[in-house]
Amino acid sequence: MHRRVSLGTSDLSVFPLSLGGNVFGWTADEQQSFAVLDAYAAAGGNFIDTADVYSSWAPGNIGGESETVIGNWLRSRGNRDDIVIATKVGMHPEASGLGAATIKSAAEASLRRLGVDRIDLYYTHRDDETPVEEFVTALDSLVREGKVRAVAASNISAERLSEALAFAEREGLARYVAVQPHYNLVSRGTFEGPLADVVAEHGLATVPYYALASGFLTGKYRPGGAEVDSARAEGAARYLADPRGPRVLEALDKVAAEHGVEPATVALAWLTARPTVAAPIASARTVEQLPPLLAGATLELTAEQTALLDEASA
């Protein structure tokens, strides 16, 4: 039996590594995407993360490309019921914000592109000025209609998360079961602190994005190293300018050598072992990039190794 973890207070049970769908229909065409999805599912993976906005930033794309690819894959493989699909609302160029009408129409559009009758986990992609009463009620309607199984929040502050949870509780509405923050070994302050405290207090699950810091924690970006051909190279390179960056790489190298694994595996294992973390998100453009990511779901670090990484990243 493949490893599964419960997603907060929901009845969703997921593989401890979520496959990021941001590359599908962007740097990975449909054929490459299908190959990655097949390999992930074959390894026991069942938790796919996407958003309606993926990948509107790419020339010629309008948003929804990733959902469409995933939908085509689910249909061609006939495996809808084996897969937990997470998507998001609020950042599509034509469905921006968390107004009730936007949430309703964006959910319908996502269901259509995915070719499914329900979204397993539906995130508000980023917070805005919409009153919590409005978006929490709109999300609850989707749950009551059976179009969404559980709701979650990405890019939200501790204050707003508390407010949304309190309102849902008070009114007996569907409450957030998970958060998706920016969180990794070189970006701990984006989650640890007040936000992490609210998550722990309410029994929510954490599903971190940028788990590998745009590829920096794979170890392929080094001080004075060779140029890397990647759409995200610039983002990853900035971590070298932070004194913590090289320190973390050194610690990752040491622990990776002790286990005979790649640095990315260690970085994901560290995240997976954090309190409340259910499944870090990582994406692969090719099947070859997948094994070190999958290995992060099962690697257990020793107390000494964890302490070394904690210290290097502090």
N, C-alpha and C positions, 0 to 999 in steps of 0.2 A: 504493500500500500504506500502511495506517495505521501509525503508530509503535507499536512494541512494545518492551518491556524485559523481560529475564529476571528472574524473581523469585528472587533468591538462587541457591541451588544446585539449585533444583527445575527441572522441565521446563515450568513454567508461564510463559507469555509474555503480558504484560498491557499495556494502554493506560496511559500514564503519569499518568492521573488516575483514581482509583477513585471510583465513585459511591456515596455514603453512603445506606444504606437506612433510616436511623433515622426518617425522616419518613413512610415508606410505611405507611399504615394509622394514622397519627397526625395530623399537620397536612396531609397530602395523602391524599385518599381514593383508592379504587382507580383511578378514571378519571384523576385528575390524575397518579397514580403511573405509570400506563401511558404517559401522554403524555410524562413526563420520561424514562422508561426507553426509549421509542421514539426520542426525540431524541438521547439519549446514544449508543444503539447506531448510529443513523444517522450520527453524527459519528465513528464508528470505535471508540467505547468498548466494552470487553468485560469490565470488572472491577468487580463489584458487591459491596459490603460490607454485611453485615447481622449480626444476632445473634439467638439464640433469645429474649432478653429484650425485644427491641424490639416493641411499646412498652407494656410492662406498667404503666408509670407513668401512662398516660393513663386517665382515668375510663372504666370499662366495658371496658377491655382487660385481657387476662390474660397477654400475652406471646406471641410467635409471629405477630403480625399482619403484620409486615414480610415474614417468610419466606413466609407464605401469599400475599400480594400478588405477590411476585416469582415464586413457583411458578405462580400463575395466568397471569402474563405470559409466562413461558417456554413454558407449554403452549399458550397462544393464539397465540403467534408461531412456535412450532416451531423455536426457535433455541438449544436447550439446548447443543449442542456448540460454539457460537460464544462462549459466555459463561463467564467464570471466576467462580464463586460462592464467596465467602468468608463463613463464618458462625462463631459463637462459642459456647462452652459455659462455664457456671460462674456466671452471674448471673441465670438465670431463677428466679422466686420458688419454683417447684416443682422446680427442678433446680440447686440452689445448690452451689457448691464443685467440687473437682476429683477427688473420689473415683472409683475405677474404675467402679463400678456407675452412678454419675451420668453419667459421660462416655459410657458405652455406651448408656444409655437416652435421654439427651438427643440423641445423634447420630441415633438412630432417629427420634425425634420431629421433628428438623430435616429429615431426609430425607423424611419423610412430608409435612410442610407444604410443602416446596419441590417435592415431586412428582418428585424425581430419584433416581437410584440411586447417586450419589456426590457428595460435597462436595469441591470442588477445593482449598480452603484452609480448614483448621479450626483456629481459635484457642482457646487457653485464655484466657478473657476477662479474668480477673484472678487473680493468684496468691493462694494461701491456705496453710494449714499442711500440706496433703497432701505426703507425701514424694515427691520427684521420681521415685523408682523406680516408685511407683504410677501417677502420671498419664502418665509417658512410656511405660510399658508398655501402658497402656490405649489411648493414642493410636496406638502402633505396631500394636496388634491391628486397629484400624479401617483402617489403611493396608494391612495384610496381607490383610484381608477385601475390599479393593477399595472400601470405603465412603468412604474419604478419600484424596485424592491426595497432599496435603502438609500438614504441621502448622506452626503458628506460635504466637507468644505475644504477648498484649497485657498491659499493666500488670504488668510483671515487673521485678525488680531485676537489676542486673548480676551479683550473687552467685548468685542463683537461676538465672539464664539460663546462667551458666557451669556450674553444677552439673548442670542438665538436659542441656546439650550433652555434657558429659564422660561422663555416665551412658549416654546414647544411643550415643555413640562406642564406649565400652568394651564395651557389650553387643550392638553391631551392630543397634540399633533405629532406627526413623525419627527423624531429628533435626529440630528446628525449622529452618525455612528463612527465616523472616522474623519481625520484631517490629512491633508496632503501638503506638508510644508517643504520648503527648500531646506534640506538638511543633509550634511555629509561631514566627513572628517576635517575639511578646511572651511566649513561654514556651520559651526555649532550654534552660534548666537542667533541664527535665523529661526531656531526652534526652541532650544533649551532656555529655561526661565519661565516667565509667566504663562506662555502658550502651552508649553509641555506640562505645566502644573494643572491647567484647566483640563487638558486631555486626560491626564492620569486620574484626576479627581472624579471625572464623569465616566470613566471606563471606556473611553474612545480608543480606536486603533489609530496608529500613525503609519502612513504610506508615503515615505519621503521621495520627493523628486530631486533631480540633479544629484542622485545618490553617488555618482562618480565624478561630480564637479566638472561636467562637460568633457569627461574623458581624462581629466588631469590625474585622477587617482588610479588610472590604468598603468601609470608609470611611463607612458610613451612620450610625455613632455618632460624634458630634462634641462637643467641649467646648461646652456651652450650646446644643447642637443640638436639633432637634425630637424628640419622642417617636417611637420606632419600634414599629410594631405587629408584634411577633414573640414567639414563645414563649420566645425566648432573650435578649430585650432586657436583662434584669437581669444575666445573665452577662457580656454584652459590655460593659455600661456600667462594670463595675469596672476595666477596663483604662485608663479615662480617669483614674482616681485614681493610677495608677502613672506617674511622670514619663516612663517609657519609652514609654507608650502614645501620647501626642501626638507625641513625637519620631519614632516609627515611622510614624505617619500622614503626617507632613510629608515624610518620605523616600519613602514609597509614592506620595504625590501627585506629587512631583517626577519620579520614574521613570515613573509612569503617563503623565504629560503628555508625556514624551520619546518614548514609544512609541505614544501615542494609544490607550491601553487603560485598563481600570478598575483601581483599586487591588487588588482581589481577584486579578486576573490576575498582577500583579507578585508578590504575597505567595505565590502557588502556584508561580510560576516560580522564586522564590528557594529554596523548599523542594525543588522537583524537582531543582535543581542541587546540593543538598548531597550530600556523600559518602554512599554506601549508600542514599539515598532512591530508591525505585523509582516510587512513585505515592502522592502525598498523597490523603487522602480528603476529599471535600467533597460536601455534599448540596444538592439543589435541590427546592423545594416546587412550583415552577412551571417551565414550559419557558423562560420569559423569564429566569430566574435562571441558566440553564445556560451560555450562550455565554461569559461572562467566566471561568467555571471551566474550560471546555474549552480556552480560549486559553492558560491557564497551562501546558498540556502542551507547547506548541510555542514559547512566547516565550523567547528567549535574552537574558539580561542581559549587559551589558558588565562588564568587570572593575571599572570605576569605580562603576557602579550597584550591583554586589554589595557593594563596599567601603562605599558609603554606607549600605546597608541593614544590613550587619554592624555598623557603628559605631553607628547609631541604636538597634539592638536589643540591644547589648552590655550 
